[in-house]
Amino acid sequence: MLKVQEIREIIKLIDQSSIDEFVYESEGSKIKMKKHAQDKGVVVSQQPLQVVQAVPAAQPAPVAQPAPASLAPVQQPEAAAAGNDQEELHKIVSPMVGTFYQSPSPEADPYVKPGSKISSDSVVCIVEAMKLFNEIEAEVNGEIVEVLVKDGQLVEYGQPLFLVKATGER
């Protein structure tokens, strides 16, 4: 377990960086820090953990970058019905390179599917990277319009995973 002074130094470093969220896990303890205005704080738990939220050390992925035409997802009928202008939709992007999983286990139901209502802290999928299963949160309130990747598919850093019709504030 980290000492109080070490935790203070981490808080100071996170506060001065562009990182919005930081998670540290060691020997069954977990420290999670968020810089979101509504969620500032530190959480420390002493329980065994199975799933860890990881945060990339690099700058956050730009959300507004369109995919090259050759890599753009094929628009599904439900996306066309929700509106032809995808500019109005929020994209939930992968924070890392890894394998996309839509459910916590192969026999479980997907976290979300088109039409699912989500809040900003809703887990929408898991991205596995280096044997760590990282829960990906929506970070926006709204409704899932389209799932852009298939279960078990490799995803890249910044790759759009979901299209969300956002409602209210993030």
C-alpha positions in Angstrom: 0.0 0.0 0.0 1.2 3.5 -0.8 2.1 5.9 1.9 0.1 9.1 2.4 2.9 11.3 1.1 3.2 9.1 -2.1 -0.6 9.4 -2.7 -0.3 13.2 -2.2 2.5 13.3 -4.8 0.5 11.3 -7.3 -2.5 13.6 -6.8 -0.3 16.6 -7.4 1.2 15.0 -10.6 -2.3 14.0 -11.9 -3.6 17.5 -11.1 -0.8 19.1 -13.2 -1.2 16.7 -16.1 -3.9 16.3 -18.8 -5.0 12.9 -17.4 -8.6 12.9 -16.3 -8.6 9.6 -14.5 -5.9 7.5 -12.8 -6.1 3.9 -11.3 -3.4 2.2 -9.3 -3.6 -1.4 -8.2 -1.2 -3.3 -6.0 -1.6 -6.4 -3.7 -5.4 -6.2 -3.7 -5.6 -2.5 -3.0 -6.9 0.0 -5.6 -6.6 3.8 -5.8 -8.8 5.5 -8.3 -8.6 9.3 -9.0 -10.8 11.3 -11.3 -10.4 15.0 -12.3 -14.0 15.4 -13.5 -15.6 18.4 -11.9 -18.5 16.4 -10.4 -16.4 13.4 -9.3 -13.2 14.7 -7.7 -11.8 12.3 -5.1 -9.7 9.3 -4.2 -11.1 5.8 -3.6 -9.0 3.2 -1.7 -10.3 -0.4 -1.3 -8.8 -3.5 0.2 -10.6 -6.1 -1.8 -9.4 -8.5 -4.5 -10.0 -7.1 -8.0 -10.8 -8.8 -11.2 -11.4 -5.9 -13.6 -9.3 -2.8 -13.8 -9.9 0.5 -15.5 -6.7 1.7 -17.2 -5.9 5.1 -18.5 -3.5 5.8 -21.3 -0.5 7.9 -20.5 -0.8 9.8 -23.7 -3.1 12.7 -24.6 -6.8 11.8 -24.8 -7.9 10.7 -28.2 -9.4 13.3 -30.5 -13.1 12.5 -30.8 -14.0 14.6 -33.9 -11.5 12.9 -36.3 -13.4 11.2 -39.2 -12.2 7.7 -40.1 -10.6 7.4 -43.6 -13.2 6.3 -46.2 -11.6 2.9 -46.5 -11.9 2.3 -42.7 -15.2 4.0 -42.1 -17.8 1.7 -40.5 -20.6 0.5 -42.7 -23.7 2.5 -41.7 -26.4 0.1 -40.4 -30.2 0.7 -40.9 -30.8 1.7 -37.3 -28.1 4.4 -37.6 -29.7 5.8 -40.7 -33.1 5.9 -39.0 -31.6 7.7 -36.0 -30.3 10.4 -38.4 -28.0 10.6 -41.4 -25.8 13.2 -39.8 -23.3 11.3 -37.6 -21.8 14.7 -36.6 -24.6 15.0 -34.0 -23.7 11.7 -32.3 -21.0 11.3 -29.6 -18.4 8.7 -30.3 -17.1 6.5 -27.5 -13.6 5.7 -28.5 -11.1 3.1 -27.3 -8.5 4.5 -24.9 -6.0 1.8 -25.8 -5.0 -0.9 -28.3 -6.6 -4.2 -27.3 -9.4 -6.7 -27.8 -13.0 -5.5 -27.6 -15.5 -7.5 -25.5 -19.1 -6.5 -25.3 -19.9 -8.6 -22.2 -18.1 -9.5 -19.0 -18.0 -13.2 -20.0 -18.9 -15.2 -23.2 -22.2 -16.4 -21.7 -23.3 -13.1 -20.3 -25.5 -10.5 -22.0 -23.7 -7.5 -23.6 -23.2 -4.5 -21.4 -25.1 -2.4 -24.0 -26.8 -2.7 -27.4 -28.5 -0.3 -29.7 -31.3 1.4 -27.8 -29.7 1.0 -24.4 -29.9 4.0 -22.1 -26.6 4.9 -20.5 -25.3 7.4 -18.0 -21.8 8.9 -17.9 -20.5 6.2 -15.5 -22.1 3.2 -17.3 -19.7 0.5 -18.3 -20.2 -0.1 -22.1 -17.6 -2.7 -22.8 -14.2 -4.2 -21.9 -10.9 -3.7 -23.8 -8.3 -6.3 -22.9 -4.7 -5.2 -23.1 -1.8 -7.2 -21.9 -4.0 -9.6 -19.9 -5.8 -6.7 -18.1 -9.5 -6.4 -18.6 -10.2 -2.6 -18.7 -13.8 -1.5 -18.2 -14.7 1.4 -20.6 -17.2 3.9 -19.3 -19.6 5.9 -21.5 -18.5 9.4 -20.1 -21.8 10.8 -21.6 -25.5 10.4 -20.8 -27.7 9.2 -23.6 -28.7 6.2 -25.8 -26.6 3.8 -27.7 -27.4 4.2 -31.4 -24.8 1.8 -32.9 -22.1 -0.6 -31.9 -19.2 -0.1 -34.4 -17.1 -3.1 -33.6 -17.7 -6.8 -33.2 -17.1 -8.9 -30.1 -13.5 -10.2 -30.0 -12.3 -7.6 -32.6 -8.9 -5.9 -32.2 -9.3 -2.2 -31.7 -6.8 0.7 -32.0 -6.2 3.7 -29.7 -8.9 6.3 -30.5 -11.0 4.0 -32.6 -14.7 4.7 -32.3 -16.5 1.8 -30.5 -20.1 3.2 -30.1 -22.2 6.0 -31.4 -24.3 7.7 -28.7 -27.2 10.1 -29.0 -26.2 12.3 -26.1 -28.7 13.8 -23.7 -28.0 16.4 -21.1 -24.6 17.2 -19.7 -21.5 15.0 -19.7 
